[in-house]
């Protein structure tokens, strides 16, 4: 992922260009890449018109593209009204969010008056002949809430590569999530993170403690980093968490409570006096959050409780918006705790 700052109308064109290039990189055809560019344009224009400027985070995937528009502007009092074609609070034609909803295959919006807005849209690559039909199949977030693991991951400003990494594994019994923050930033940090991810993929079906121990021994040739693995067990309604270093693990509960999980001191690859798992009750209607130390830890669950029932990318985007330190790589990983 990478971000484009949009604080001036002249930067809308840059956001459009980079989204179009990312879509082509993700395997989009000419028509669907053009649709992605249009969605990026509408989201970026809204950042200027309604948010007083913000950021467009662009994430190319395997024949998919995620666009995340985040701002700290005045917000929307009625999100559903703003999604309708022809509705405008800025004296325009009011086609921005309506166009996004028509062209993207998945869309969700969270907005708080006076605190800002997060808009997430996912587009899926298709043959150009199928592009028009594909745009008609829009899935709504309640169906997607527990499906998969979602993340915002952005390199430190000025860096081309990110020294963080994340991965996940799922089987019939549960889901395992892994996050690594390579020491420092830049190329060497990225090499450490990639080595840790390779070790995770090799032993992803092991317990969190076994995963962290394997990563610790497997990345000794790198500068090392902070790592954590969490296993959600659907049958027992628990999560087992093993952390080494400053990867935060948090359960956001429906009550608004934030249950913070324990990570022990150390640096994977160099110093690990003890690798230990801790177990926590994990209801199936919670969200699990893991993030690197590029994100501050001072956030409270009560503020974000309404996002429990929305797509996980909205919480990831909101935490990145509100708590990114701006001087390090930043990763926020979020998933529902229930069985898909």
C-alpha positions as a printed NumPy array, in Angstrom:
array([[  0.   ,   0.   ,   0.   ],
       [  0.965,   3.623,  -0.435],
       [ -0.768,   6.918,   0.223],
       [ -1.318,  10.097,  -1.728],
       [ -1.825,  13.291,   0.242],
       [ -4.759,  15.258,  -1.13 ],
       [ -4.849,  18.75 ,   0.322],
       [ -5.203,  20.762,  -2.89 ],
       [ -7.344,  20.28 ,  -6.034],
       [ -4.164,  19.898,  -8.096],
       [ -3.38 ,  16.659,  -6.216],
       [ -6.582,  14.95 ,  -7.364],
       [ -4.987,  14.26 , -10.755],
       [ -1.976,  12.671,  -9.063],
       [ -4.251,  10.407,  -7.024],
       [ -6.085,   9.401, -10.201],
       [ -2.842,   8.668, -12.063],
       [ -1.39 ,   6.547,  -9.289],
       [ -4.627,   4.607,  -8.777],
       [ -4.77 ,   3.884, -12.508],
       [ -1.158,   2.65 , -12.479],
       [ -1.832,   0.486,  -9.413],
       [ -4.888,  -1.022, -11.098],
       [ -2.815,  -1.926, -14.15 ],
       [ -0.212,  -3.484, -11.83 ],
       [ -3.004,  -5.542, -10.214],
       [ -4.075,  -6.988, -13.569],
       [ -6.96 ,  -4.681, -14.491],
       [ -7.902,  -4.203, -18.143],
       [ -8.173,  -0.804, -19.765],
       [-11.865,  -0.346, -18.967],
       [-11.702,  -1.518, -15.347],
       [ -8.5  ,   0.468, -14.741],
       [-10.43 ,   3.492, -15.979],
       [-13.207,   2.715, -13.5  ],
       [-10.635,   2.533, -10.702],
       [ -9.256,   5.899, -11.794],
       [-12.76 ,   7.37 , -11.7  ],
       [-13.392,   6.04 ,  -8.187],
       [-10.051,   7.5  ,  -7.052],
       [-11.008,  10.834,  -8.605],
       [-14.38 ,  10.936,  -6.855],
       [-12.908,   9.96 ,  -3.487],
       [-10.07 ,  12.478,  -3.78 ],
       [-12.424,  15.246,  -4.875],
       [-14.603,  14.545,  -1.846],
       [-11.542,  14.843,   0.396],
       [-11.119,  18.407,  -0.842],
       [-14.798,  19.398,  -0.973],
       [-15.991,  17.869,   2.28 ],
       [-12.968,  16.863,   4.36 ],
       [-10.722,  19.886,   4.027],
       [ -8.112,  17.556,   2.539],
       [ -6.948,  14.109,   3.604],
       [ -5.247,  10.969,   2.314],
       [ -6.05 ,   8.395,  -0.314],
       [ -4.483,   5.047,   0.565],
       [ -4.077,   2.796,  -2.486],
       [ -3.561,  -0.95 ,  -2.128],
       [ -3.076,  -3.091,  -5.25 ],
       [ -3.642,  -6.804,  -4.691],
       [ -4.025,  -9.949,  -6.761],
       [ -6.545,  -8.703,  -9.349],
       [ -8.072,  -6.34 ,  -6.818],
       [ -7.582,  -2.755,  -5.702],
       [ -8.442,  -1.21 ,  -2.343],
       [ -8.976,   2.539,  -2.092],
       [ -9.299,   4.141,   1.33 ],
       [-10.13 ,   7.84 ,   1.627],
       [ -9.624,   9.263,   5.117],
       [-10.057,  12.768,   6.467],
       [-10.594,  14.684,   9.694],
       [-13.195,  17.018,   8.264],
       [-16.728,  17.913,   9.269],
       [-18.131,  14.434,   8.61 ],
       [-21.566,  13.442,   7.368],
       [-24.726,  13.549,   9.457],
       [-26.572,  11.171,   7.076],
       [-24.299,   8.735,   5.252],
       [-27.132,   7.017,   3.371],
       [-28.37 ,  10.308,   1.955],
       [-24.845,  11.203,   0.838],
       [-24.575,   7.871,  -1.009],
       [-27.529,   8.732,  -3.251],
       [-26.962,  10.281,  -6.662],
       [-27.932,  13.943,  -6.793],
       [-27.339,  14.629,  -3.088],
       [-24.771,  17.333,  -2.378],
       [-23.767,  19.603,   0.477],
       [-21.123,  21.413,  -1.571],
       [-23.147,  22.836,  -4.442],
       [-21.944,  20.154,  -6.89 ],
       [-23.837,  17.574,  -8.952],
       [-23.719,  15.135,  -6.039],
       [-22.436,  12.132,  -7.984],
       [-19.267,  11.37 ,  -5.987],
       [-20.262,   8.614,  -3.567],
       [-23.036,   7.471,  -5.872],
       [-20.477,   6.846,  -8.615],
       [-18.199,   5.033,  -6.162],
       [-21.08 ,   2.789,  -5.136],
       [-21.926,   1.943,  -8.746],
       [-18.37 ,   1.166,  -9.87 ],
       [-16.83 ,  -0.621,  -6.863],
       [-17.767,  -4.173,  -5.901],
       [-17.554,  -3.492,  -2.144],
       [-18.097,  -0.153,  -0.424],
       [-18.464,   0.973,   3.178],
       [-18.44 ,   4.389,   4.829],
       [-18.022,   5.533,   8.425],
       [-18.469,   9.175,   9.289],
       [-18.75 ,  11.096,  12.532],
       [-19.923,  14.72 ,  12.467],
       [-17.012,  16.901,  13.513],
       [-14.494,  14.034,  13.534],
       [-14.072,  12.964,   9.907],
       [-14.857,  10.242,   7.425],
       [-13.421,   6.943,   6.205],
       [-14.556,   5.554,   2.846],
       [-13.391,   2.137,   1.681],
       [-13.935,   0.789,  -1.811],
       [-12.692,  -2.456,  -3.343],
       [-12.611,  -2.994,  -7.078],
       [-12.04 ,  -6.384,  -8.684],
       [-10.299,  -6.907, -12.018],
       [-12.385,  -8.337, -14.84 ],
       [-12.176,  -8.756, -18.58 ],
       [-13.185,  -5.481, -20.161],
       [-16.218,  -7.163, -21.76 ],
       [-17.493,  -8.073, -18.293],
       [-16.726,  -4.745, -16.599],
       [-20.207,  -3.247, -16.827],
       [-21.895,  -6.318, -15.391],
       [-19.349,  -6.657, -12.623],
       [-20.106,  -3.163, -11.357],
       [-23.684,  -4.229, -10.638],
       [-22.669,  -6.84 ,  -8.041],
       [-22.038,  -4.799,  -4.906],
       [-21.681,  -6.751,  -1.669],
       [-22.685,  -5.153,   1.576],
       [-20.364,  -5.119,   4.608],
       [-22.362,  -7.301,   7.062],
       [-21.678, -10.264,   4.77 ],
       [-17.949,  -9.509,   4.741],
       [-17.335,  -8.618,   8.381],
       [-15.84 , -11.965,   9.441],
       [-14.475, -12.911,   6.025],
       [-10.716, -12.635,   5.876],
       [ -8.195, -10.345,   7.495],
       [ -7.837,  -6.714,   6.448],
       [ -5.062,  -4.177,   6.879],
       [ -3.709,  -0.727,   6.209],
       [  0.062,  -0.805,   5.754],
       [  1.973,   2.329,   4.732],
       [  5.756,   2.907,   4.645],
       [  7.404,   5.701,   6.562],
       [  7.149,   9.018,   4.681],
       [ 10.041,   9.254,   2.251],
       [ 10.587,   5.489,   2.013],
       [  9.706,   3.362,  -1.016],
       [  9.462,   0.077,   0.915],
       [  7.721,  -0.832,   4.158],
       [  9.612,  -2.517,   6.978],
       [  6.396,  -4.005,   8.41 ],
       [  4.653,  -7.15 ,   7.252],
       [  1.59 ,  -9.233,   8.044],
       [  0.005, -12.534,   7.089],
       [ -2.758, -14.898,   8.099],
       [ -3.791, -18.525,   7.972],
       [ -7.238, -20.07 ,   8.347],
       [ -8.505, -23.612,   8.803],
       [-11.707, -25.279,  10.003],
       [-10.978, -24.534,  13.666],
       [ -9.804, -20.938,  13.609],
       [ -7.672, -18.159,  12.229],
       [ -4.043, -17.192,  12.902],
       [ -2.782, -13.647,  12.315],
       [  0.89 , -12.639,  12.245],
       [  2.471,  -9.153,  12.298],
       [  6.156,  -8.164,  12.102],
       [  7.863,  -4.795,  12.447],
       [ 11.415,  -4.979,  11.105],
       [ 13.879,  -3.014,  13.235],
       [ 14.139,   0.536,  11.93 ],
       [ 12.793,   1.279,   8.477],
       [ 13.795,   1.11 ,   4.832],
       [ 15.351,  -1.761,   2.883],
       [ 17.024,  -3.603,   5.767],
       [ 13.852,  -3.515,   7.846],
       [ 11.893,  -4.838,   4.86 ],
       [ 14.374,  -7.708,   4.436],
       [ 13.864,  -8.677,   8.089],
       [ 10.079,  -8.473,   7.737],
       [ 10.1  , -10.588,   4.566],
       [ 12.258, -13.228,   6.245],
       [  9.844, -13.341,   9.193],
       [  6.87 , -13.717,   6.855],
       [  8.611, -16.587,   5.068],
       [  9.06 , -18.355,   8.413],
       [  5.421, -17.711,   9.309],
       [  4.211, -19.227,   6.037],
       [  6.359, -22.286,   6.677],
       [  4.775, -22.993,  10.082],
       [  1.457, -21.128,   9.909],
       [ -0.496, -24.11 ,  11.256],
       [  1.565, -24.225,  14.483],
       [  0.643, -22.545,  17.778],
       [  1.436, -18.824,  18.247],
       [  4.314, -19.606,  20.619],
       [  5.79 , -22.089,  18.152],
       [  5.442, -19.569,  15.329],
       [  7.175, -16.775,  17.254],
       [  9.944, -19.123,  18.378],
       [ 10.505, -20.326,  14.806],
       [ 10.614, -16.767,  13.513],
       [ 13.047, -15.767,  16.269],
       [ 15.488, -18.496,  15.263],
       [ 14.866, -18.131,  11.543],
       [ 15.715, -14.451,  11.132],
       [ 19.014, -14.288,  13.   ],
       [ 20.745, -13.303,   9.758],
       [ 18.686, -10.092,   9.623],
       [ 18.528,  -7.027,  11.837],
       [ 15.48 ,  -8.619,  13.526],
       [ 12.275,  -7.007,  14.683],
       [  9.153,  -7.157,  16.792],
       [  6.743,  -9.99 ,  16.021],
       [  3.398, -11.289,  17.273],
       [  1.06 , -14.147,  16.419],
       [ -2.561, -14.541,  17.518],
       [ -4.763, -17.603,  17.116],
       [ -8.548, -17.208,  17.275],
       [-10.145, -20.543,  18.229],
       [-13.8  , -20.498,  17.236],
       [-14.845, -23.569,  19.225],
       [-13.458, -22.417,  22.571],
       [-14.139, -18.697,  21.895],
       [-10.6  , -17.775,  22.943],
       [ -7.592, -16.091,  21.398],
       [ -4.023, -17.163,  22.15 ],
       [ -1.508, -14.331,  21.745],
       [  2.291, -14.461,  21.687],
       [  4.257, -11.259,  21.23 ],
       [  7.951, -10.4  ,  21.246],
       [  8.534,  -6.661,  21.162],
       [  6.149,  -3.79 ,  20.581],
       [  3.409,  -5.266,  18.413],
       [  0.084,  -4.321,  20.005],
       [ -2.737,  -6.848,  20.213],
       [ -6.204,  -5.637,  21.219],
       [ -9.72 ,  -7.076,  21.347],
       [-12.443,  -4.485,  20.782],
       [-15.556,  -5.767,  22.545],
       [-19.199,  -4.806,  21.914],
       [-19.296,  -3.109,  25.319],
       [-16.662,  -0.642,  24.121],
       [-14.03 ,  -2.234,  26.34 ],
       [-10.559,  -2.704,  24.889],
       [ -8.856,  -5.863,  26.096],
       [ -5.12 ,  -5.389,  25.527],
       [ -3.027,  -8.517,  25.113],
       [  0.439,  -8.991,  26.606],
       [  3.585,  -8.876,  24.498],
       [  6.924,  -9.643,  26.161],
       [ 10.11 ,  -7.625,  25.78 ],
       [ 12.668,  -8.7  ,  23.2  ],
       [ 13.705,  -8.565,  19.57 ],
       [ 13.046, -11.543,  17.34 ],
       [ 16.274, -12.761,  15.802],
       [ 18.451, -11.41 ,  18.608],
       [ 17.03 , -11.305,  22.108],
       [ 14.192, -13.455,  23.42 ],
       [ 14.487, -14.425,  27.06 ],
       [ 11.039, -15.947,  27.046],
       [  8.435, -16.844,  24.441],
       [  5.042, -17.301,  26.074],
       [  1.389, -17.373,  25.029],
       [ -1.469, -15.749,  26.904],
       [ -5.115, -16.722,  26.435],
       [ -8.092, -14.383,  26.464],
       [-11.857, -14.845,  26.143],
       [-12.847, -13.909,  22.617],
       [-16.572, -13.542,  21.809],
       [-17.581, -14.024,  18.195],
       [-18.925, -10.469,  17.867],
       [-15.645,  -8.661,  18.639],
       [-12.881,  -7.295,  16.431],
       [ -9.216,  -8.175,  16.886],
       [ -6.679,  -5.452,  16.151],
       [ -2.907,  -5.875,  15.814],
       [ -0.625,  -2.976,  14.925],
       [  3.012,  -1.974,  14.743],
       [  4.458,   0.858,  16.823],
       [  4.008,   3.264,  13.929],
       [  0.507,   3.487,  15.435],
       [  0.081,   4.997,  18.888],
       [ -1.412,   2.859,  21.627],
       [ -3.499,   5.515,  23.359],
       [ -6.777,   4.789,  21.602],
       [ -9.936,   3.863,  23.45 ],
       [-12.451,   1.299,  22.27 ],
       [-15.482,   3.372,  23.254],
       [-14.793,   5.866,  20.48 ],
       [-14.707,   3.144,  17.828],
       [-17.479,   0.838,  19.056],
       [-19.852,   1.818,  16.183],
       [-17.295,   0.353,  13.767],
       [-17.716,  -3.105,  15.294],
       [-20.62 ,  -3.722,  12.937],
       [-18.942,  -2.356,   9.84 ],
       [-16.289,  -3.664,   7.507],
       [-12.912,  -4.096,   9.324],
       [-11.16 ,  -1.774,   6.849],
       [-13.038,   1.17 ,   8.339],
       [-11.559,   0.582,  11.795],
       [ -8.102,   0.028,  10.287],
       [ -8.415,   3.29 ,   8.377],
       [ -9.742,   5.239,  11.352],
       [ -6.921,   4.065,  13.638],
       [ -4.342,   4.888,  10.987],
       [ -5.886,   8.34 ,  10.522],
       [ -6.087,   9.138,  14.221],
       [ -2.929,   7.513,  15.631],
       [ -0.281,   7.236,  12.912],
       [  2.934,   8.657,  14.362],
       [  4.108,   9.819,  10.926],
       [  7.757,   8.922,  11.601],
       [  7.788,   5.169,  11.078],
       [  6.219,   2.422,   8.992],
       [  2.615,   1.919,  10.078],
       [  0.502,  -1.229,   9.965],
       [ -2.996,  -1.852,  11.357],
       [ -4.498,  -5.337,  10.932],
       [ -8.164,  -5.971,  11.803],
       [-10.433,  -8.997,  11.584],
       [-13.726, -10.167,  12.997],
       [-13.458, -12.86 ,  15.633],
       [-16.465, -14.879,  14.496],
       [-16.506, -17.867,  12.18 ],
       [-16.89 , -16.746,   8.535]])
